[in-house]
Each structure stands twice: as C-alpha cells, then as structure tokens.
Amino acid sequence: MSYGRRDDVANVGSFAFERGGELDLDVAYAEYGERENPTVLVCHALTGSQYVAGPAPEGVSGQAAGWWDALVGPGKPIDTRAYHVVCANVPGSCYGTTGPASEGPDGEPYGPDFPSVTVGDWTRSQARLLDELGVETLYAVVGGSVGGMNAIDWAKRYPERVERVAAIATSPRLDAQCLGLNTAARRAITNDPDYGDGDYYGGPEPSGGLAVARRIGHAMYLSKASMRDRFGRRVAERQPEERTDPSAKGFPYRDVASYLDYNAERFTERFDANSYLYLLRALDEYDLAEDYNSDAEALADYAGDALVVSFTGDWHFPVEGGETIAEAFEAGPAAVSHRVVESEYGHDAFLVEPDRVGPPVRTLLERGANAVTTTRTRDTTPDYPRVCTGLLPDA
C-alpha cells in the first residue's frame, strides 16, 4: 500500500520551554495526503514516533514504526485520500525532534542540560510546526495515552484552531499509583551505575536501568485478565540469555518474564534513557486543570466536537478519567460523545484493538461527535482485525 508519506524536519526557531530554558528547536514530522485537504494532527504516545503509518526509516524499529497503521492510510478511518495527516515527534524524544541526545551549540549532546519538558511544550511546538506548514485550523486532533493528553491540551490552549478532538485511552491527570510506578521506573535509570549525571554519551549507556524501567511500563499497559490469558504461569519456550539471580536455581523461566525481558532488550536498542526520563516527567506532571479552577473551566472555550474513548480493562488511564474529560467538555459548548469499550486488554487496547477505535474515530471525522454511539457493547466491525499476535506494542 502506498502511504504517500513525506518525512521532514522543520526548524521553528527559538523556543522557550514552560519550565525554563530556551533553544533553537527542530521538529521532525511525517505528512500523509495532500496539503489542500483538511488537516488531522495525530499525537503519538510516550515512546512513539512521527511514523504513525507505514514503514519507518532505518534506526526506528519495533513498535515505534507504523504504530497506528490500521487507522491511518487510504480508505482507513483517518483516510489519507480525504485528509492531510501530520504527526510530529515531540520535544524531548529521540526520533528527530530536538531532545537530550541532540547536538547542542557546543557540538555535544544536550544530555541533562536539556530543559524540562511539558505536554504543553509538545502542543506549542506542534502549533509552531503547523504555522510553518501554513495550517491555521485543524480539522481534527487525535491522540491516545499521553497523546490523548496532548489532544485535549490542544482544545485547552488553542480552542479556536481545532474543530474536532479525539482523546483515546487517556485521563486529565495520572493517579498516585501510576505516579509511584513511574517514580520507580525513573529511579531504575538514575541508579544505574552507567547513568552517572546523565552525561553518558560516548560511553556505556544505562541500558540495564532503562530495561528495568520499561519492564515496569509494560506491566502497567496490561490488565490482570490480559496477563492471565496471555501468559498465566506458563514456562517460556526460550531461555534467558543470562541468569544471574541465585534464587532462580531449579525454577522455571516463565513466559511473562520472557515477554518483559525481550521487550526491554529491544527497547534499549531504539530509545534514549534521558529521553525516557524527560517524557515520563511530562506525562506525570500533566494536569488539565493547571492554571484553572477546574477541568471544565480549562475547556470552557472549546466549541467543537469531542470524542472520548475509554477501555474497561485500562487501569493506567481508567474509564473514570475518560468520564471526567467528557464531563468537562459537556460543561461547555462542545458536542461530546464518550465511548466506553468493553475490553480485557488493558491500556494497550487502544493500539492492539483497532477495530474498537477505528469506527468511532471515522464517525467523528465524517459525521461529528453526536453521531458516535456510546454503547458499552464490543464493536464487531470486520474491517479492522484484532492485532494481538506476537508481541504487544508500546504505549
């Protein structure tokens, strides 16, 4: 299938970060479809890339490539024949937009000198990119997970520039349990002997700590039911490359451990540890109501259409969080639909069950939020086969 993708990097000039610091910012992005068509901005999740559909260039491997391939493309819910689709890598990441691993003015990587990053910085950098592309109004902004926070932040910051918002598997803020687990993930990285003060470029990288952090993340993305069905207590077919835990002598290597180990190993090959720290911090600190008295006040100026999609098995971004977002939109002039999807997959459902996400997104784009049904019955649309074979994608 031809996606007609164009990859580029735009320099948006001097960029002042919300928590302090300023630098010359490059924003890497991918475009699909023709610019004269209505523009849909797609916001990627925590460790995603701008390559939302189709194959990615060399160096962008695993689930960072084509992560929503079932939703974006010719004839798909976000139809690249009808829409001009843009997806931009966020500041602080490591897929082409300026981040800690990027070369600074002194010719060395920024490392720990990179400014602190917020979801608001992501939104503002995307707005600057769209200015460069000559896009004044977004037909829609669509995002899942922290990309969903990015999407609702658009409705908060630029309500006059957005006609439709789809916030999928997201919340207005993280709860204490997720904040605690993300804290443990960061500690795993910063306590790695190879991390030092974060200036590890050119030497050993803190891959051990990053791998532990990613194991924690993957456990957060799955529900109890999905882990039971996917792994249970089964013994793994493969053996670990090395096993230094003395307590493991005489005991089996289980399937769930194999899954977490394999994904952690692959992740360290494609992602930067500092970037993971910066992006996790942006996720943790996002609060829709920041600088406002309530979530509803933050979204009071948005008068477009809003779709919120939640999954019953998602304890990372639970249904209650989606309901809070929907109620905040409903308090203002927006047209709102909150689709609650019965699913046991956990947070990963927004990626691995495109048949649950595609139909409401298509309806939002073609007919508006009021046309989206809010039934809790599972969709059975045959056009989007469940993607659950092999390894589950990264959120």
C-alpha positions in Angstrom: 0.0 0.0 0.0 1.3 3.5 -0.9 1.0 5.9 2.0 2.4 8.9 0.2 4.4 9.8 3.3 6.8 12.7 3.4 9.3 12.9 6.2 11.0 16.2 7.1 12.4 18.3 9.9 11.3 21.9 10.4 13.3 24.5 12.4 10.7 26.5 14.3 13.3 28.9 15.7 13.9 29.9 19.3 11.6 28.0 21.6 11.0 28.9 25.2 10.1 26.0 27.4 7.4 26.4 30.1 9.6 25.4 33.0 12.5 27.5 31.9 15.2 27.3 29.2 15.2 28.2 25.6 16.9 26.7 22.5 16.7 26.5 18.7 14.1 23.8 18.1 13.9 21.3 15.3 10.6 19.4 14.9 10.7 16.1 13.0 7.4 15.2 11.4 5.7 13.0 8.8 3.0 14.1 6.4 0.4 11.9 4.6 -2.1 13.0 2.0 -2.4 16.4 0.2 -1.9 19.7 2.0 -5.0 21.2 0.4 -7.2 18.7 2.2 -8.4 19.2 5.8 -5.6 18.6 8.3 -5.7 15.9 11.0 -3.0 16.1 13.6 -2.1 12.7 15.2 -0.3 12.8 18.6 1.9 9.9 19.4 2.1 8.1 22.8 5.1 8.1 25.2 7.8 6.4 23.1 6.1 6.6 19.7 7.4 8.3 16.7 6.1 10.5 13.9 5.8 7.4 11.7 2.2 6.7 12.6 1.6 4.6 9.5 3.8 2.6 7.1 7.4 1.5 7.5 9.9 3.7 9.3 13.4 4.6 8.2 16.4 2.6 9.5 17.0 3.2 13.1 13.4 3.4 14.1 12.5 -0.1 14.9 9.9 -2.2 16.7 6.5 -0.7 17.6 7.7 2.9 17.0 7.1 2.3 13.3 3.6 2.2 11.9 2.1 2.2 15.4 -1.4 3.1 14.2 -1.2 1.6 10.7 -4.7 0.2 11.0 -6.2 3.7 11.5 -4.2 5.9 9.1 -4.0 5.3 5.4 -6.0 5.2 2.2 -9.5 4.0 2.9 -8.8 3.7 6.7 -10.7 5.6 9.4 -8.2 8.5 9.1 -8.3 8.4 5.3 -5.2 9.9 3.7 -7.2 10.3 0.5 -9.5 12.8 2.2 -7.3 14.3 4.9 -3.9 15.8 5.2 -2.4 13.9 8.2 0.5 15.3 10.2 2.3 13.5 13.1 5.2 15.3 14.8 7.8 13.9 17.2 7.6 15.7 20.5 10.4 17.8 22.1 12.5 15.6 24.4 12.1 12.5 22.3 14.8 10.9 20.2 13.3 10.5 16.7 14.5 13.7 15.1 12.9 16.4 17.2 15.4 18.2 19.5 16.0 16.2 22.7 18.6 15.3 25.2 20.5 13.2 22.7 20.6 16.0 20.1 23.7 18.0 19.4 23.8 21.3 21.3 25.5 24.6 20.3 28.8 23.3 21.7 28.7 20.2 19.4 28.0 17.9 22.3 24.7 16.2 23.2 22.5 18.3 25.5 22.2 15.4 27.9 21.0 16.6 31.4 21.3 20.3 30.3 18.2 19.9 28.1 15.3 22.0 29.5 12.5 20.3 31.4 9.6 19.4 29.1 5.8 19.5 29.5 2.9 18.3 27.4 2.1 21.9 26.9 5.5 22.3 25.2 4.6 19.5 22.9 1.3 21.3 22.0 3.1 24.6 21.4 5.8 23.0 19.3 3.1 21.4 17.1 1.4 24.7 16.7 4.7 26.3 15.6 5.2 23.4 13.1 1.7 23.9 11.7 2.4 27.6 11.3 5.4 26.7 9.2 3.2 24.4 7.1 0.6 27.1 6.6 -2.1 25.2 8.6 -4.3 27.6 10.6 -7.1 25.4 11.6 -7.1 21.7 12.4 -10.0 19.6 11.1 -9.2 17.2 14.0 -6.5 16.3 16.5 -6.4 12.6 17.5 -4.2 11.0 20.2 -4.0 8.0 22.5 -2.5 7.7 26.0 -0.3 10.7 26.7 -1.0 11.6 23.1 -4.6 11.9 24.3 -3.5 14.4 26.9 -1.7 16.2 24.1 -5.0 16.2 22.1 -7.1 17.7 24.9 -4.4 20.2 25.6 -5.0 21.5 22.1 -8.6 22.1 23.0 -7.5 23.9 26.1 -4.7 26.1 24.5 -6.0 26.6 21.0 -9.8 26.1 21.0 -10.2 28.4 18.0 -7.8 26.3 15.9 -9.4 22.9 16.5 -12.7 21.6 15.1 -12.7 18.0 16.4 -10.8 16.3 19.2 -10.5 12.5 19.8 -8.9 11.7 23.2 -8.4 7.9 23.4 -7.4 5.9 26.5 -6.4 8.9 28.4 -7.1 11.0 31.6 -6.9 14.6 32.7 -4.0 13.6 35.0 -2.4 10.5 36.5 -3.3 9.0 39.8 -1.0 8.3 42.7 -0.4 4.6 41.8 0.8 5.5 38.3 2.9 8.3 39.6 4.5 5.9 42.1 5.3 3.3 39.4 6.7 5.9 37.1 8.9 7.1 40.0 10.2 3.6 40.4 11.0 3.5 36.6 13.0 6.7 36.8 14.9 5.5 39.8 15.9 2.4 37.9 17.5 4.6 35.3 19.2 7.2 37.5 20.5 4.5 39.9 22.2 2.6 37.0 26.0 3.0 37.5 26.3 3.9 33.9 23.9 6.8 34.1 26.2 9.0 36.2 24.9 12.5 36.0 23.1 11.8 32.7 26.1 12.7 30.5 26.8 9.2 29.4 27.0 9.9 25.6 30.2 8.4 24.1 30.5 5.9 26.9 28.5 2.9 28.3 24.7 3.7 28.3 22.5 2.9 31.3 20.7 0.2 29.3 20.2 -2.0 32.4 18.3 0.7 34.2 16.3 1.6 31.1 15.4 -2.0 30.6 14.0 -2.2 34.2 12.0 1.0 33.6 10.5 -0.4 30.5 9.5 -3.7 32.2 7.6 -1.6 34.7 5.9 0.3 31.9 4.9 -2.9 30.1 3.4 -4.3 33.2 1.3 -1.1 33.5 0.0 -1.4 30.0 -1.7 -4.8 30.5 -4.7 -5.7 32.7 -4.8 -8.7 35.1 -7.1 -10.5 32.7 -4.9 -10.0 29.6 -1.8 -11.1 31.6 -3.6 -14.2 32.8 -4.8 -15.1 29.3 -1.6 -14.2 27.5 0.9 -15.7 30.0 -0.7 -17.3 33.0 2.1 -19.2 34.9 3.3 -20.9 31.7 7.0 -21.7 31.3 8.8 -19.9 28.5 9.8 -21.7 25.3 13.1 -19.7 25.2 15.7 -19.4 27.8 17.2 -16.2 29.1 20.5 -15.1 27.6 21.9 -14.9 31.1 20.5 -15.6 34.5 22.4 -14.2 37.5 19.6 -14.5 40.1 20.9 -17.2 42.5 17.3 -17.8 43.8 16.3 -19.0 40.4 18.3 -22.2 40.6 15.9 -25.1 39.9 13.0 -23.0 39.0 11.4 -22.3 35.5 11.8 -19.2 33.4 8.2 -18.1 32.9 6.5 -16.8 29.8 5.7 -13.4 31.4 9.3 -12.9 32.4 10.4 -13.8 28.8 7.9 -11.2 27.4 9.1 -8.4 29.7 12.8 -9.3 29.2 12.5 -9.5 25.4 10.7 -6.2 25.1 13.1 -4.5 27.5 16.1 -5.7 25.5 14.6 -4.5 22.2 13.6 -1.1 23.7 17.1 -0.3 24.8 18.2 -0.7 21.2 16.0 2.1 20.0 15.4 4.6 22.8 17.5 7.1 24.8 17.4 6.8 28.6 17.4 10.6 29.1 14.5 10.9 26.7 12.6 8.3 28.7 13.1 10.3 31.8 12.0 13.6 30.2 8.9 12.1 28.6 7.8 10.3 31.7 8.1 13.5 33.7 5.9 15.3 31.2 3.3 12.6 31.5 3.4 12.7 35.3 3.1 16.4 35.6 0.3 17.0 33.1 -2.9 18.3 34.8 -5.7 19.5 32.5 -6.9 22.0 35.2 -3.5 23.6 35.7 -3.9 27.4 35.8 -7.7 27.0 36.0 -10.2 26.3 38.8 -11.4 23.1 37.2 -11.2 20.8 34.2 -14.5 22.3 32.9 -13.1 25.9 33.1 -9.9 24.7 31.2 -12.1 23.5 28.3 -14.8 26.2 28.5 -13.8 28.0 25.3 -13.8 24.9 23.1 -16.9 24.8 21.0 -16.1 21.9 18.6 -16.8 18.2 18.6 -15.1 15.9 21.2 -14.8 12.1 21.2 -13.5 10.3 24.3 -12.8 6.6 24.1 -12.1 4.6 27.3 -11.4 0.9 27.8 -12.8 -1.0 30.8 -9.6 -3.1 31.4 -7.4 0.0 31.4 -6.3 0.7 34.9 -3.5 3.1 33.7 -6.0 5.5 32.2 -9.2 4.2 33.6 -12.8 4.8 32.4 -13.3 7.3 35.3 -10.6 9.5 33.8 -12.3 9.5 30.4 -15.6 10.3 32.1 -14.0 13.3 33.8 -12.8 14.6 30.4 -16.2 14.1 28.8 -18.0 15.9 31.6 -15.5 18.8 31.4 -16.3 19.1 27.6 -20.0 18.8 28.3 -20.0 21.7 30.8 -19.1 24.0 27.9 -20.5 24.4 24.3 -18.8 21.3 22.8 -20.7 18.4 21.3 -19.4 15.3 23.2 -19.5 11.5 23.0 -17.8 9.2 25.5 -17.4 5.6 24.0 -16.7 3.1 26.7 -15.3 -0.1 25.2 -15.5 -3.5 27.0 -12.0 -4.9 26.7 -9.7 -7.0 28.8 -6.5 -5.9 27.1 -5.7 -3.1 29.4 -4.1 0.2 28.3 -2.6 -1.4 25.2 -6.1 -1.9 23.8 -6.0 1.4 22.0 -3.2 0.0 19.9 -3.9 -3.7 19.6 -7.7 -3.4 19.1 -8.0 -1.0 16.2 -11.5 -2.5 15.5 -12.6 -0.8 18.7 -11.0 2.6 17.9 -11.4 2.9 14.1 -15.3 3.1 13.8 -15.9 5.9 16.4 -12.9 7.9 15.0 -14.2 7.5 11.5 -17.7 8.6 12.6 -16.3 11.6 14.4 -14.5 12.7 11.3 -17.3 12.1 8.9 -20.4 13.0 10.9 -19.4 14.6 14.2 -19.4 13.6 17.9 -23.2 13.4 18.2 -23.3 10.6 15.7 -21.0 8.4 17.8 -22.9 5.9 19.9 -21.9 5.4 23.5 -22.9 1.7 23.9 -20.6 -0.4 26.0 -21.1 -3.4 23.6 -18.0 -4.5 21.9 -17.7 -3.5 18.2 -17.5 -6.4 15.8 -16.7 -4.4 12.6 -14.8 -7.0 10.4 -12.6 -4.4 8.6 -10.1 -4.0 11.5 -8.7 -7.4 12.6 -7.5 -7.5 16.2 -3.8 -7.1 16.3 -2.8 -9.4 19.1 -0.5 -11.9 17.5 3.1 -11.8 18.7 4.4 -9.0 20.9 2.1 -6.3 22.1 3.0 -2.8 21.1 4.5 0.0 23.2 2.2 2.7 24.5 
